[in-house]
Amino acid sequence: LALPVTWAIMHLAATKAAEQLPAAFTLILPVQPDVEVLAYVLGISILAGVLFGLAPALTSSRDALFSITRGMGTSLVRNRLRHGLIAAQVAVSLTLMIAGGLLVRSASQALNMDTGYDGARVIDVTPQFPEERAYTADRKAALVGELRSRLTALPGVTAITSARAPNGGGARRAAVSLTGEPPSPRASRATLYYTWVEANYFDTLGIPLTRGQGFGASSGQPAGAVVLSESAARRLWPGQDPIGQRLRLGTDPRVHRNTDELRPDGPTWLVVGVARDTRGATMDGSDSQQIYLPLPQ
């Protein structure tokens, strides 16, 4: 009974979500049931039913078989066993209720959490290309440029920005050195996330700059400028003004990256601004400590 109801709700939700998208976008969301998951849940349900139904049945049969020889003691043991099973069932039910309540509460807090940016009118587009030789770096750049131009022409689009945010695997994390030397076990202050962004990234997402400035589009922008999040600035220079400070970054060569992956290794970066913290995907909020680097054209 639950399976067709769930499928109908998912199908309706996907349809309603697709209707809210602009005409230029298409939502592809498979909602058909997963046979493997269905078989697993069905097996667990049958196993639980057999175990919790068989134990009382066997106990009752055993009690009936030895009731003559055990006399009044049988009733006492049966009552104790029944009470024990009831207590175990109540304990398991309470545990499931508590866990379910915590999950619902965590989901509610996640939905109401202040992310630090305004994403109510923002659409995230991630282009993906076939793994073919015909899609060279120049062709990909041309296609992305065409996509940006077409999106800019859409009614209601006020700004477009590009960024390469850190992924869930932690590949875009770098050791930070404040001594002017390349990061090493001896000269490393912290390991922080880094993100490549365009100059209008902060304005487009509504991330305010609390100190300094962002990446300017004019030629007067200092070379090698970076912007730190507030928590990253406190981590690197506690109680100090981070504006004008310099740092060096180094990535772990053992971490796998694509051949065209941008790396912040090598140059000395100058801190020109501090942005408000934003929340990402990590549960502990560690990716709030961000180093924003200027995304090359």
Backbone torsions as a table, in degrees:
resi	resn	phi	psi	omega
1	LEU	NA	-39.5	-177.8
2	ALA	-68.2	-33.0	-175.3
3	LEU	-63.4	-52.9	179.6
4	PRO	-65.8	-32.9	177.8
5	VAL	-65.4	-44.5	179.1
6	THR	-62.4	-44.1	-179.7
7	TRP	-62.4	-40.8	179.8
8	ALA	-64.7	-41.1	179.4
9	ILE	-65.5	-44.7	179.2
10	MET	-62.5	-42.3	180.0
11	HIS	-63.1	-41.6	179.1
12	LEU	-66.3	-41.8	180.0
13	ALA	-63.9	-43.2	178.8
14	ALA	-64.4	-38.9	178.8
15	THR	-64.6	-45.3	179.7
16	LYS	-64.8	-38.6	178.7
17	ALA	-65.2	-39.4	179.7
18	ALA	-66.5	-32.5	179.9
19	GLU	-68.2	-22.9	-178.6
20	GLN	-83.0	-12.8	-178.4
21	LEU	-79.3	151.8	174.2
22	PRO	-61.0	162.1	-176.2
23	ALA	-63.4	-24.5	-177.2
24	ALA	-78.7	-6.4	-175.4
25	PHE	-114.1	153.5	178.6
26	THR	-130.1	132.8	178.5
27	LEU	-100.3	119.8	177.5
28	ILE	-112.3	105.9	-176.7
29	LEU	-137.7	103.2	179.2
30	PRO	-70.5	128.9	-178.1
31	VAL	-122.1	11.2	179.1
32	GLN	-70.3	150.7	-178.4
33	PRO	-62.4	147.1	176.5
34	ASP	-91.4	117.0	-175.3
35	VAL	-63.7	-40.7	-178.6
36	GLU	-64.0	-44.6	178.8
37	VAL	-65.0	-40.5	178.9
38	LEU	-61.7	-44.7	179.8
39	ALA	-63.9	-39.1	179.3
40	TYR	-64.2	-49.4	-179.2
41	VAL	-63.4	-40.0	179.4
42	LEU	-62.8	-43.1	178.8
43	GLY	-63.3	-43.1	178.7
44	ILE	-63.6	-40.6	-179.9
45	SER	-63.3	-44.8	179.6
46	ILE	-64.8	-43.3	179.7
47	LEU	-61.3	-44.1	179.5
48	ALA	-64.2	-41.5	179.1
49	GLY	-63.2	-40.8	179.9
50	VAL	-66.4	-46.2	-176.4
51	LEU	-64.1	-49.4	-176.1
52	PHE	-76.3	-18.8	175.9
53	GLY	-92.3	-28.8	-176.9
54	LEU	-77.3	-37.0	-177.6
55	ALA	-60.9	-49.9	176.9
56	PRO	-63.0	-35.3	179.7
57	ALA	-64.4	-44.4	178.7
58	LEU	-64.9	-40.0	179.5
59	THR	-63.1	-43.5	179.0
60	SER	-63.4	-41.1	178.6
61	SER	-63.9	-42.3	-179.1
62	ARG	-66.4	-40.1	178.6
63	ASP	-63.7	-41.6	179.7
64	ALA	-66.2	-34.6	-177.1
65	LEU	-69.2	-38.8	-175.4
66	PHE	-106.3	16.2	-177.4
67	SER	-64.1	-33.1	-177.6
68	ILE	-68.3	-43.2	-175.6
69	THR	-79.2	-29.4	-174.3
70	ARG	-91.4	-18.7	175.8
71	GLY	62.7	-134.0	-175.4
72	MET	-69.6	-21.0	-179.8
73	GLY	-64.8	-27.0	-178.8
74	THR	-63.4	-45.2	-179.8
75	SER	-60.7	-38.9	179.9
76	LEU	-65.3	-45.9	-180.0
77	VAL	-64.3	-41.0	-179.6
78	ARG	-62.9	-41.6	178.5
79	ASN	-65.1	-40.3	178.7
80	ARG	-64.3	-42.5	179.3
81	LEU	-64.8	-42.6	178.9
82	ARG	-61.6	-44.4	179.0
83	HIS	-63.9	-37.0	178.0
84	GLY	-65.1	-42.0	178.1
85	LEU	-64.7	-40.9	178.6
86	ILE	-64.2	-42.8	179.1
87	ALA	-62.4	-41.6	178.5
88	ALA	-64.2	-41.4	179.5
89	GLN	-63.7	-43.5	178.5
90	VAL	-64.0	-40.7	-179.7
91	ALA	-63.4	-45.6	179.0
92	VAL	-63.8	-41.4	-180.0
93	SER	-63.1	-43.4	178.7
94	LEU	-63.0	-40.3	178.7
95	THR	-61.3	-44.5	178.5
96	LEU	-64.6	-38.7	178.9
97	MET	-64.9	-42.2	179.4
98	ILE	-64.7	-45.5	179.5
99	ALA	-62.7	-42.8	177.9
100	GLY	-63.3	-41.2	177.6
101	GLY	-62.6	-39.7	177.8
102	LEU	-64.9	-39.6	178.8
103	LEU	-64.2	-44.1	179.0
104	VAL	-63.9	-41.7	179.8
105	ARG	-65.8	-41.4	178.7
106	SER	-64.0	-41.6	178.6
107	ALA	-63.6	-40.3	178.9
108	SER	-64.2	-42.9	179.3
109	GLN	-66.5	-36.3	179.0
110	ALA	-65.4	-38.8	179.7
111	LEU	-68.6	-32.6	-178.1
112	ASN	-95.9	4.8	-176.9
113	MET	-71.0	140.3	176.2
114	ASP	-77.1	111.8	-177.0
115	THR	-81.9	-15.1	-179.7
116	GLY	93.1	-6.3	178.2
117	TYR	-139.7	165.3	-177.8
118	ASP	-98.5	101.6	-179.1
119	GLY	-106.3	11.4	-176.0
120	ALA	-68.3	-30.4	-177.4
121	ARG	-121.6	33.7	-177.3
122	VAL	-119.3	134.6	174.6
123	ILE	-115.0	128.0	180.0
124	ASP	-95.3	122.2	-179.6
125	VAL	-118.6	123.9	178.3
126	THR	-118.2	103.9	179.8
127	PRO	-73.2	140.6	176.5
128	GLN	-129.6	138.4	-175.2
129	PHE	-116.6	150.1	175.8
130	PRO	-62.9	149.0	179.2
131	GLU	-80.8	71.5	178.9
132	GLU	-128.1	152.5	-179.3
133	ARG	-65.9	-25.2	-178.7
134	ALA	-63.5	-25.1	-179.3
135	TYR	-90.7	78.8	177.6
136	THR	-76.3	173.4	179.5
137	ALA	-62.0	-39.0	179.7
138	ASP	-66.3	-40.5	-179.3
139	ARG	-68.4	-39.2	176.8
140	LYS	-61.7	-42.8	179.8
141	ALA	-63.6	-38.4	179.1
142	ALA	-66.7	-40.4	179.0
143	LEU	-66.4	-40.2	177.7
144	VAL	-65.1	-39.9	176.7
145	GLY	-62.2	-40.6	176.9
146	GLU	-65.0	-40.4	178.3
147	LEU	-62.0	-42.6	178.7
148	ARG	-62.5	-40.4	180.0
149	SER	-65.5	-41.6	-179.8
150	ARG	-68.2	-38.2	178.3
151	LEU	-68.1	-36.5	179.7
152	THR	-63.1	-32.2	-178.0
153	ALA	-78.7	-8.9	-179.4
154	LEU	-69.9	141.6	177.8
155	PRO	-63.5	136.9	177.6
156	GLY	91.7	-11.0	178.8
157	VAL	-82.4	119.5	-178.1
158	THR	-101.3	-25.0	-178.4
159	ALA	-160.6	151.7	175.0
160	ILE	-132.4	132.9	177.2
161	THR	-136.3	157.6	-179.9
162	SER	-122.6	149.4	179.4
163	ALA	-157.2	155.9	173.2
164	ARG	-121.7	91.9	-175.1
165	ALA	-78.9	159.6	177.0
166	PRO	-65.8	145.3	-179.8
167	ASN	-93.6	173.8	-174.9
168	GLY	-66.8	-22.0	-178.8
169	GLY	-77.3	-5.1	179.1
170	GLY	77.2	18.4	-178.0
171	ALA	-68.0	-32.8	-178.6
172	ARG	-95.1	65.0	171.7
173	ARG	-126.7	145.3	-175.5
174	ALA	-138.6	144.6	172.2
175	ALA	-75.9	143.0	-174.6
176	VAL	-114.5	129.3	176.0
177	SER	-116.5	135.1	179.7
178	LEU	-109.3	1.8	-176.1
179	THR	-93.2	-4.0	-175.1
180	GLY	90.5	-11.7	177.4
181	GLU	-90.5	156.7	174.2
182	PRO	-59.5	143.0	-179.4
183	PRO	-58.0	137.1	179.1
184	SER	-152.5	170.2	176.6
185	PRO	-55.9	-25.5	-179.8
186	ARG	-88.9	-34.7	-176.6
187	ALA	-118.8	67.1	177.9
188	SER	-142.1	123.4	-177.3
189	ARG	-87.6	-38.5	-177.3
190	ALA	-165.3	169.1	173.3
191	THR	-119.3	115.6	-172.6
192	LEU	-125.6	162.2	174.5
193	TYR	-77.8	147.5	174.1
194	TYR	-130.2	149.3	-174.6
195	THR	-138.5	131.3	175.8
196	TRP	-89.5	125.2	-177.2
197	VAL	-137.0	157.8	173.7
198	GLU	-81.8	170.1	-175.2
199	ALA	-64.0	-33.0	-177.2
200	ASN	-92.7	14.6	-176.9
201	TYR	-61.0	-46.0	-175.2
202	PHE	-69.1	-40.6	178.8
203	ASP	-67.9	-39.1	-176.8
204	THR	-65.7	-40.6	-178.5
205	LEU	-92.6	1.1	177.9
206	GLY	68.9	35.6	177.2
207	ILE	-94.5	109.4	-176.9
208	PRO	-73.6	147.0	173.2
209	LEU	-93.7	119.4	-177.4
210	THR	-86.5	-21.3	178.5
211	ARG	-146.8	149.0	173.4
212	GLY	69.3	-145.2	-175.8
213	GLN	-139.2	170.4	176.9
214	GLY	-93.5	-159.8	178.3
215	PHE	-82.6	114.0	-179.3
216	GLY	-80.6	148.8	177.5
217	ALA	-84.2	-11.5	-177.7
218	SER	-81.1	167.3	-179.3
219	SER	-72.1	-11.1	-180.0
220	GLY	-79.8	-1.2	179.3
221	GLN	-67.2	129.8	178.5
222	PRO	-60.9	144.3	178.4
223	ALA	-70.6	140.0	178.3
224	GLY	69.8	35.6	-178.7
225	ALA	-82.6	144.4	176.2
226	VAL	-135.2	157.2	175.0
227	VAL	-119.7	136.0	-179.9
228	LEU	-106.8	151.3	167.7
229	SER	-76.9	162.8	-176.9
230	GLU	-60.6	-43.3	-179.2
231	SER	-67.7	-34.6	177.1
232	ALA	-66.9	-39.9	178.1
233	ALA	-63.5	-41.9	177.7
234	ARG	-65.9	-34.9	-179.4
235	ARG	-67.5	-40.5	-175.4
236	LEU	-84.5	-40.9	-178.3
237	TRP	-130.8	74.9	-179.2
238	PRO	-64.3	127.6	178.4
239	GLY	73.8	10.0	-178.8
240	GLN	-123.2	163.8	176.5
241	ASP	-84.6	117.3	-177.8
242	PRO	-77.4	-16.2	-177.2
243	ILE	-64.2	129.0	-179.4
244	GLY	90.1	-8.6	177.3
245	GLN	-75.7	158.2	-179.1
246	ARG	-121.8	150.4	179.4
247	LEU	-148.6	162.6	175.2
248	ARG	-127.4	147.8	-177.5
249	LEU	-119.7	149.9	177.0
250	GLY	-146.2	130.1	-179.7
251	THR	-99.2	153.9	-179.0
252	ASP	-75.1	118.4	-179.1
253	PRO	-67.3	-15.3	-179.5
254	ARG	-79.6	-15.3	179.4
255	VAL	-81.1	127.5	-178.2
256	HIS	-69.8	133.8	175.9
257	ARG	-138.2	158.3	175.6
258	ASN	-67.1	159.1	-177.7
259	THR	-65.7	-28.2	180.0
260	ASP	-96.2	14.9	-177.8
261	GLU	-69.5	129.7	175.7
262	LEU	-71.7	138.1	179.2
263	ARG	-123.0	138.5	-180.0
264	PRO	-89.3	9.0	-175.2
265	ASP	-67.3	151.3	169.0
266	GLY	106.3	-77.1	-170.4
267	PRO	-73.2	164.4	173.3
268	THR	-92.2	128.0	-176.1
269	TRP	-100.7	142.0	180.0
270	LEU	-106.0	126.7	179.8
271	VAL	-78.7	118.9	-179.4
272	VAL	-113.1	-12.0	-177.8
273	GLY	-160.5	163.6	177.2
274	VAL	-129.8	126.1	-178.2
275	ALA	-107.4	157.0	177.4
276	ARG	-63.0	147.3	178.8
277	ASP	-64.2	145.1	172.4
278	THR	-125.2	152.0	178.6
279	ARG	-97.3	140.2	178.9
280	GLY	-114.7	-130.2	-172.3
281	ALA	-101.7	-18.5	-175.9
282	THR	-74.2	141.9	-177.9
283	MET	-68.9	-31.9	-177.1
284	ASP	-87.3	-1.5	178.9
285	GLY	74.4	15.9	-177.8
286	SER	-67.6	-24.7	179.8
287	ASP	-79.5	6.2	170.0
288	SER	-72.3	-23.5	177.5
289	GLN	-82.0	91.6	-171.7
290	GLN	-114.7	146.4	168.3
291	ILE	-115.6	116.2	-178.7
292	TYR	-94.2	123.6	-179.4
293	LEU	-110.9	148.3	-179.4
294	PRO	-70.8	125.5	-179.0
295	LEU	-75.9	119.9	178.4
296	PRO	-65.8	155.2	-179.2
297	GLN	-62.7	NA	NA
